[in-house]
Amino acid sequence: MKKTYRVPCSWEVYGIMMVEAESWDEAISIAEDGSLPLPDESSYISDSFRIDEEMVEYEKDKEFKP
């Protein structure tokens, strides 16, 4: 019988934040500080999908330890 596995993975997206500021430096600082929500519209970055091999090994170890 087949099992269902939780496979840890990640991917990257590209978006544009609208930031009100008095300079580029301030806009970047505001964007990086985490106070604004992530962009609503984003696009998948081609070939960025990755399996987290380290976490897969961790999950495998958990499965076989009593």
Backbone hydrogen bonds, N-H to C=O, Kabsch-Sander energy under -0.5 kcal/mol:
donor,donor_aa,acceptor,acceptor_aa,energy
5,Y,3,K,-0.5
7,V,5,Y,-0.9
10,S,50,R,-2.3
14,Y,43,S,-2.6
16,I,41,E,-0.5
19,V,17,M,-0.7
21,A,19,V,-0.6
27,A,23,S,-2.4
28,I,24,W,-2.7
29,S,25,D,-2.2
30,I,26,E,-2.7
31,A,27,A,-2.5
32,E,28,I,-2.4
33,D,29,S,-1.3
34,G,31,A,-0.6
35,S,30,I,-0.6
43,S,14,Y,-2.3
45,I,12,E,-2.6
46,S,44,Y,-0.7
48,S,45,I,-1.6
50,R,10,S,-2.6
52,D,8,P,-2.4
53,E,51,I,-1.5
56,V,52,D,-2.1
57,E,53,E,-2.3
58,Y,54,E,-1.9
59,E,55,M,-2.6
60,K,56,V,-2.6
61,D,57,E,-2.5
62,K,58,Y,-2.2
63,E,59,E,-1.9
64,F,60,K,-1.3
65,K,61,D,-0.9
65,K,62,K,-0.5
